[in-house]
């Protein structure tokens, strides 16, 4: 394994077979923060890998801002407002945008979808299990959350395949299988004005604008209507750019993370059959097990902040303007917080994981929806009188942003 002096977490080869857990262990054990280099035009970044340090960064938005963007890519200053979504906004505007949307994502709001979710879950699993052998990602993990998103956006089920394809192309912008244009290539400069530097983002923008034009002023309650007609609490309606970027955010965030958590969780249960037996024997534990599903999956590896001033942090001197990257996946394996962090334990308590962030204003808006989706999926799956077994290797997404699984072949037993 590389030493901390020569490795860089910008190296995608580290992530070709999933999370580089050993690297994260080494970085947490090394005093101070670790500096990674990147290829031009990007500069390097400081990595925050210890749980409590990550929490400090997330909660100190005055020192560590999101407004300079939250991925490793450096966005040209003159393009930042054009590409800015809720994720890249702080302060009053962030609170106003979040309040406009959060009513649709409270635990009380998502609870009303339970009957609908159970119907979709049963339909998805019935269709997959009837095939005998299938790709769990394609038939279950990708199918289920995208149908939920289609309901929230009020788009037809016939569009779900296109929504999945757009998400793959954007989030997979570092994976040659998915990317139209790899983000590190010279060709990506043509798309530097859109998220992920992906042509798919332009297509998503067009799709969203078309729906907004049809629904504007008609009093709809779906998320598209809310973005099109809603006025944030600061009194400033969304600009066209803000509509575009926040609609795209819903398309990506509403699908990708839940999808990968479902796949990882099924894989982890297959790897730990005694844990699966615990849940089969007592399904009332599943809501709590969801927290361990999320911790163990760590579907988003990292988010970035930028230092607004020179600051000494965790024994490291950080200069104004430098990138500071918090690695949620590493925090979720920190043995200073989690006893035996590599033990998959569906009864783990407490379980203050950071798969949705951990405190601060950018805590994942859709966490209640993700939790109910995961709970209902596994309540149905684990109470069936069948089980699954893998029939081939897991194929991971080549990414240091999303801890994704592209394929997991299984068969019904």
C-alpha positions in Angstrom: 0.0 0.0 0.0 1.2 3.6 -0.7 2.4 5.6 2.2 0.7 8.8 3.3 3.5 10.8 1.7 2.9 9.6 -1.8 -0.7 8.6 -2.1 -3.4 11.0 -3.4 -7.2 10.5 -2.9 -7.6 12.1 -6.4 -6.2 8.8 -7.8 -9.3 7.0 -9.1 -7.3 3.7 -9.3 -7.7 3.6 -5.5 -11.4 3.3 -5.9 -11.7 0.8 -8.7 -12.7 -2.0 -6.3 -14.8 0.0 -3.9 -13.7 2.1 -1.0 -10.0 2.1 -0.1 -10.7 1.4 3.6 -7.0 0.7 4.4 -6.0 4.1 3.1 -8.6 5.8 5.2 -7.4 3.9 8.3 -3.9 5.0 7.6 -4.9 8.6 7.1 -6.9 8.7 10.3 -3.9 7.3 12.2 -1.6 10.0 10.8 -1.5 13.3 12.8 -2.7 16.4 10.9 -4.5 16.5 7.6 -3.3 14.8 4.4 -2.7 16.8 1.3 -3.5 15.3 -2.1 -2.4 16.6 -5.4 -4.5 16.8 -8.5 -3.8 17.2 -12.2 -4.2 20.7 -13.8 -6.3 22.7 -14.0 -7.3 21.7 -10.5 -5.2 22.3 -7.4 -4.7 19.9 -4.5 -6.9 19.5 -1.4 -6.7 18.8 2.3 -8.4 15.6 3.4 -10.4 15.5 6.7 -10.8 11.8 7.6 -11.5 11.7 11.3 -15.1 11.8 12.5 -15.0 14.6 14.9 -12.9 16.8 12.5 -15.5 16.2 9.8 -18.2 17.4 12.1 -16.2 20.6 13.0 -15.8 21.4 9.3 -19.5 20.8 8.5 -20.7 23.0 11.3 -18.3 25.9 10.7 -19.7 27.4 7.5 -18.0 30.7 8.1 -14.6 29.2 7.9 -15.4 26.4 5.5 -17.8 27.5 2.8 -19.8 25.6 0.2 -20.1 28.6 -2.1 -16.9 27.7 -3.9 -18.5 24.4 -4.8 -18.6 21.0 -3.2 -16.9 18.6 -5.6 -13.2 18.4 -6.4 -13.6 20.1 -9.7 -12.8 23.8 -9.6 -15.5 25.9 -11.3 -14.4 29.0 -13.2 -15.4 32.1 -11.1 -17.5 33.5 -13.9 -19.5 30.3 -14.2 -20.2 29.7 -10.5 -23.5 31.5 -10.3 -24.7 29.7 -13.4 -23.9 26.3 -11.8 -24.9 27.1 -8.3 -27.5 24.9 -6.6 -28.7 24.5 -3.0 -25.5 22.5 -2.3 -23.3 25.4 -3.3 -25.2 28.1 -1.3 -24.7 29.2 2.3 -26.3 31.7 4.6 -29.7 33.3 4.1 -30.2 32.2 0.5 -29.4 28.6 1.5 -31.9 28.7 4.3 -34.6 30.2 2.1 -34.1 27.6 -0.7 -34.1 24.8 1.8 -37.2 26.0 3.6 -39.0 26.1 0.2 -38.3 22.4 -0.4 -38.1 20.9 3.0 -41.9 20.6 3.6 -41.9 17.8 1.0 -39.2 15.9 2.8 -40.2 15.9 6.5 -40.8 12.6 8.2 -44.5 13.5 8.4 -44.6 14.3 4.7 -42.9 11.2 3.5 -45.0 9.0 5.8 -48.0 9.6 3.6 -46.2 7.7 0.8 -46.0 4.4 2.7 -48.8 2.6 1.0 -47.5 3.8 -2.4 -44.0 2.7 -1.5 -45.1 -0.7 -0.5 -46.9 -1.2 -3.8 -43.9 -0.2 -5.8 -41.6 -2.4 -3.7 -43.8 -5.4 -4.2 -44.0 -4.8 -7.9 -40.3 -4.3 -8.2 -39.4 -7.4 -6.2 -42.1 -9.6 -7.8 -40.8 -8.8 -11.3 -37.1 -9.3 -10.4 -37.6 -12.6 -8.5 -39.7 -14.0 -11.3 -36.6 -13.9 -13.5 -34.7 -16.3 -11.2 -31.3 -14.8 -12.1 -30.9 -11.1 -12.6 -28.7 -8.1 -12.0 -29.8 -6.8 -8.6 -28.8 -3.2 -9.5 -30.8 -3.0 -12.7 -33.9 -4.9 -11.5 -34.1 -3.7 -7.9 -31.8 -1.0 -6.7 -32.1 1.3 -9.7 -35.8 0.5 -10.4 -37.3 1.3 -7.0 -36.0 4.7 -6.0 -36.4 6.1 -9.5 -40.1 5.2 -9.5 -40.4 7.1 -6.2 -38.7 10.1 -7.7 -41.0 9.9 -10.7 -44.0 10.2 -8.3 -42.5 13.2 -6.5 -41.7 15.0 -9.8 -45.1 13.8 -11.3 -43.5 12.4 -14.4 -44.7 9.2 -16.2 -43.1 5.8 -15.3 -42.1 5.6 -19.0 -39.5 8.3 -18.3 -37.7 6.5 -15.5 -35.3 4.7 -17.8 -34.2 8.1 -19.2 -33.8 9.5 -15.6 -31.6 6.6 -14.7 -29.5 7.0 -17.8 -29.0 10.7 -17.1 -27.9 10.0 -13.6 -25.4 7.3 -14.7 -23.9 9.7 -17.3 -23.5 12.5 -14.8 -22.4 10.8 -11.6 -20.3 8.4 -13.7 -18.3 11.2 -15.2 -15.0 9.5 -14.1 -16.0 6.0 -15.4 -15.4 5.3 -19.1 -18.4 3.0 -19.2 -20.8 5.7 -18.2 -19.3 9.1 -19.2 -20.0 10.8 -22.5 -16.9 12.9 -21.7 -14.5 12.1 -18.9 -14.3 15.0 -16.6 -10.5 15.1 -16.7 -10.3 15.2 -20.5 -9.8 18.3 -22.7 -13.2 17.6 -24.3 -14.9 18.3 -21.0 -14.0 22.0 -21.2 -16.9 22.4 -23.7 -19.3 21.5 -20.8 -17.6 23.4 -18.0 -20.7 25.6 -17.7 -22.9 22.7 -16.5 -22.7 20.3 -13.5 -20.4 17.3 -13.8 -19.1 18.7 -17.1 -21.6 16.3 -18.7 -23.7 16.7 -21.8 -26.4 14.9 -19.9 -26.8 17.9 -17.7 -27.9 20.0 -20.7 -30.5 17.3 -21.5 -31.8 17.4 -17.9 -32.1 21.1 -18.0 -34.2 20.9 -21.2 -36.4 18.3 -19.7 -37.0 20.3 -16.5 -37.7 23.6 -18.4 -40.3 21.8 -20.6 -42.1 20.5 -17.5 -41.9 23.9 -15.7 -43.4 25.7 -18.7 -46.4 23.3 -18.7 -47.0 23.6 -14.9 -46.1 27.1 -14.0 -49.1 29.0 -12.5 -51.3 25.9 -12.2 -51.0 25.4 -8.4 -49.4 21.9 -8.6 -47.9 20.3 -5.5 -45.2 18.2 -7.2 -41.5 19.2 -6.9 -41.3 20.7 -10.4 -44.3 23.0 -9.7 -42.7 23.9 -6.4 -39.5 25.0 -8.0 -41.3 26.8 -10.9 -43.8 28.7 -8.7 -42.4 28.8 -5.2 -40.9 32.0 -3.8 -38.2 31.4 -1.1 -38.6 33.1 2.2 -36.1 35.8 1.3 -38.6 37.0 -1.4 -36.4 36.3 -4.4 -37.9 33.9 -6.9 -35.6 31.3 -8.5 -33.7 32.5 -11.5 -33.7 30.3 -14.6 -30.2 29.0 -13.6 -31.4 28.2 -10.1 -34.3 26.3 -11.4 -32.0 24.3 -13.7 -29.4 23.4 -11.1 -31.9 22.6 -8.3 -34.0 20.4 -10.6 -30.9 18.6 -11.7 -29.9 18.2 -8.0 -33.3 16.5 -7.3 -32.9 14.1 -10.3 -29.4 13.0 -9.1 -29.8 13.1 -5.3 -33.2 11.5 -5.4 -32.0 8.4 -7.0 -28.2 7.7 -6.9 -27.6 7.5 -3.1 -30.6 5.4 -2.2 -29.9 3.1 -5.2 -26.3 2.4 -4.1 -27.3 2.0 -0.4 -29.8 -0.7 -1.3 -27.2 -2.6 -3.3 -24.5 -2.4 -0.7 -27.0 -3.4 2.0 -28.1 -6.5 0.2 -24.4 -7.4 -0.4 -23.6 -6.8 3.2 -26.4 -9.1 4.3 -25.3 -11.8 2.0 -21.8 -11.5 3.4 -23.2 -11.7 7.0 -26.0 -14.3 6.9 -26.2 -14.3 10.7 -27.3 -10.7 10.5 -29.8 -11.5 7.9 -31.2 -14.2 10.2 -31.5 -11.7 13.0 -33.8 -9.5 10.8 -35.8 -12.4 9.4 -36.5 -13.6 12.9 -37.4 -10.1 14.2 -38.4 -7.7 11.4 -39.2 -5.1 14.0 -35.4 -4.4 14.1 -35.3 -3.3 10.4 -35.9 0.4 11.1 -32.9 0.4 13.3 -30.9 -1.8 11.0 -31.3 0.9 8.3 -28.9 3.1 10.2 -26.2 0.3 10.0 -27.1 -0.1 6.3 -26.3 3.5 5.7 -23.1 3.6 7.8 -21.7 0.5 6.1 -22.7 1.6 2.6 -21.4 5.2 2.9 -22.9 6.0 -0.6 -21.2 9.4 -0.9 -17.5 9.3 -0.3 -16.9 13.0 0.2 -18.0 16.6 -0.1 -15.7 19.6 -0.4 -15.5 22.9 1.4 -13.2 25.9 0.8 -11.3 27.8 3.5 -12.4 31.4 3.7 -9.4 32.5 5.8 -6.0 31.2 7.0 -6.7 28.8 9.8 -4.9 26.2 11.9 -7.0 23.0 11.9 -6.2 19.6 13.4 -2.5 20.4 13.6 -2.4 21.7 10.0 -2.1 25.2 8.6 -4.7 25.8 5.9 -4.5 28.9 3.7 -7.5 31.0 2.5 -8.8 29.6 -0.7 -7.6 26.0 -0.2 -9.9 23.1 -0.7 -10.9 21.0 2.4 -12.5 17.7 1.6 -14.5 15.8 4.3 -14.5 12.0 3.7 -17.8 10.7 5.1 -16.8 7.1 4.3 -13.7 7.4 6.5 -15.7 9.0 9.3 -18.1 6.0 9.2 -15.2 3.7 10.0 -13.6 5.8 12.7 -12.9 3.5 15.7 -12.8 6.6 18.0 -16.6 6.7 17.5 -17.7 3.2 16.3 -16.8 0.1 18.3 -15.3 -2.5 15.8 -16.2 -0.3 12.9 -15.7 -3.1 10.3 -18.3 -5.3 12.0 -21.7 -5.2 10.3 -24.1 -5.1 13.2 -27.8 -4.5 12.5 -28.3 -4.0 16.3 -25.5 -1.4 16.6 -26.4 1.3 19.1 -25.6 4.1 19.2 -25.1 4.6 15.5 -24.5 8.3 14.8 -23.3 7.7 11.2 -22.5 10.5 8.8 -23.9 9.1 5.6 -26.3 12.1 5.5 -23.7 14.5 6.9 -23.5 15.1 10.6 -24.9 18.4 11.7 -24.5 21.7 10.0 -27.0 23.4 7.6 -26.2 21.0 4.7 -27.6 17.8 6.4 -29.2 15.8 3.6 -32.6 17.1 2.8 -34.0 13.8 1.7 -32.8 11.7 4.7 -36.3 10.8 5.9 -37.4 9.7 2.4 -34.3 7.6 2.0 -34.9 5.9 5.4 -38.5 5.0 4.6 -37.5 3.7 1.2 -34.8 1.5 2.7 -37.1 0.3 5.5 -39.9 -0.7 3.2 -37.6 -2.4 0.7 -36.0 -4.6 3.3 -39.2 -5.3 5.2 -40.6 -6.8 2.0 -37.4 -8.5 0.8 -36.5 -10.1 4.1 -40.0 -11.4 4.9 -40.2 -13.3 1.7 -39.7 -17.1 1.8 -36.8 -16.9 -0.5 -33.3 -15.6 -0.5 -30.6 -14.5 -2.9 -27.1 -15.5 -3.6 -24.5 -13.8 -5.8 -23.5 -15.5 -9.0 -20.7 -13.2 -10.0 -18.4 -10.4 -8.9 -19.6 -7.0 -7.9 -18.7 -4.3 -10.5 -17.9 -1.0 -8.8 -18.3 2.5 -10.2 -14.9 4.1 -10.9 -15.4 7.2 -8.8 -14.0 8.8 -5.7 -17.2 10.8 -5.2 -20.0 8.1 -5.2 -19.4 4.7 -3.6 -21.4 3.1 -6.4 -22.1 -0.4 -7.6 -22.8 -0.9 -11.3 -23.7 -4.6 -11.3 -24.3 -7.3 -8.8 -25.5 -10.6 -10.4 -27.7 -12.8 -8.2 -30.1 -15.7 -8.3 -33.1 -16.6 -6.3 -32.7 -19.5 -3.9 
